[in-house]
């Protein structure tokens, strides 16, 4: 398991995808994919590969050479936190 699997408060985020390539890859590997966001917390979410910070790219183990010229069709993921049966919306 990755050493940074859980955040500092011992939680983790789960992203559900509708992207056909991501769905194919997850099914092909027959396991979830552990990944970070394509941006640092508090920074603007990149809408294309060229907008991803060089810092993020240098820290990445593997980058798929696919659809690098596309602009994002989707909004950023919503983030909710569930603690003791209470839901807190972190990002919509």
Phi and psi in degrees as a GROMACS rama.xvg file:
@    title "Ramachandran Plot"
@    xaxis  label "Phi"
@    yaxis  label "Psi"
@TYPE xy
-61.6374  142.108  UNK-2
-65.8061  -24.9361  UNK-3
-107.325  32.5696  UNK-4
-60.688  -43.9906  UNK-5
-101.249  150.707  UNK-6
-77.2951  178.477  UNK-7
-60.5825  -28.1838  UNK-8
-92.5523  18.2922  UNK-9
65.0297  34.8525  UNK-10
-119.515  168.721  UNK-11
-141.838  159.062  UNK-12
-109.204  146.87  UNK-13
-122.719  125.064  UNK-14
-107.563  128.208  UNK-15
-98.0924  135.775  UNK-16
-116.693  149.996  UNK-17
-111.572  0.193036  UNK-18
-71.6912  123.004  UNK-19
-57.1041  -41.3231  UNK-20
-64.975  -44.2951  UNK-21
-63.3864  -41.6166  UNK-22
-61.6303  -44.9801  UNK-23
-59.7516  -46.8126  UNK-24
-62.6705  -43.7639  UNK-25
-62.6792  -43.278  UNK-26
-67.0314  -40.7716  UNK-27
-62.4774  -44.0162  UNK-28
-77.6123  -18.4917  UNK-29
58.4805  39.8203  UNK-30
-166.369  159.02  UNK-31
-69.3267  162.426  UNK-32
-108.485  130.968  UNK-33
-93.2606  127.099  UNK-34
-152.828  160.025  UNK-35
-98.6155  172.666  UNK-36
-71.477  165.557  UNK-37
-87.1376  14.6788  UNK-38
-147.352  161.4  UNK-39
-81.8279  148.792  UNK-40
-54.0039  130.333  UNK-41
90.8656  -9.78814  UNK-42
-98.9793  161.002  UNK-43
-63.2263  139.071  UNK-44
-73.9873  125.383  UNK-45
-66.0471  144.142  UNK-46
-102.016  -5.75248  UNK-47
-152.255  166.022  UNK-48
-57.844  -40.3201  UNK-49
-65.3794  -17.5262  UNK-50
-91.2045  -3.81766  UNK-51
-75.0145  133.34  UNK-52
-57.111  139.257  UNK-53
-62.713  -29.032  UNK-54
-60.6496  -45.8274  UNK-55
-63.703  -46.7271  UNK-56
-60.9465  -40.1527  UNK-57
-67.562  -27.4885  UNK-58
-89.6157  -1.84885  UNK-59
-89.973  134.057  UNK-60
-71.0853  -39.4687  UNK-61
-151.86  137.427  UNK-62
-125.369  124.013  UNK-63
-70.1417  132.669  UNK-64
-89.0345  77.7177  UNK-65
-155.834  133.299  UNK-66
56.5098  35.0121  UNK-67
-72.6509  -16.8022  UNK-68
-92.9667  -8.66932  UNK-69
-74.0091  150.917  UNK-70
-98.1652  146.752  UNK-71
-59.8148  137.042  UNK-72
-95.9282  -14.1702  UNK-73
-114.718  157.442  UNK-74
-77.0651  167.117  UNK-75
-59.5627  154.887  UNK-76
-64.9628  145.797  UNK-77
-77.8623  146.356  UNK-78
-126.809  124.551  UNK-79
-124.227  154.33  UNK-80
-124.586  129.805  UNK-81
-114.133  118.712  UNK-82
-135.49  125.136  UNK-83
50.5363  46.9561  UNK-84
64.8663  16.4608  UNK-85
-111.853  136.114  UNK-86
-102.841  129.448  UNK-87
-121.465  125.746  UNK-88
-86.3229  118.721  UNK-89
-95.0614  -34.9787  UNK-90
-155.614  135.563  UNK-91
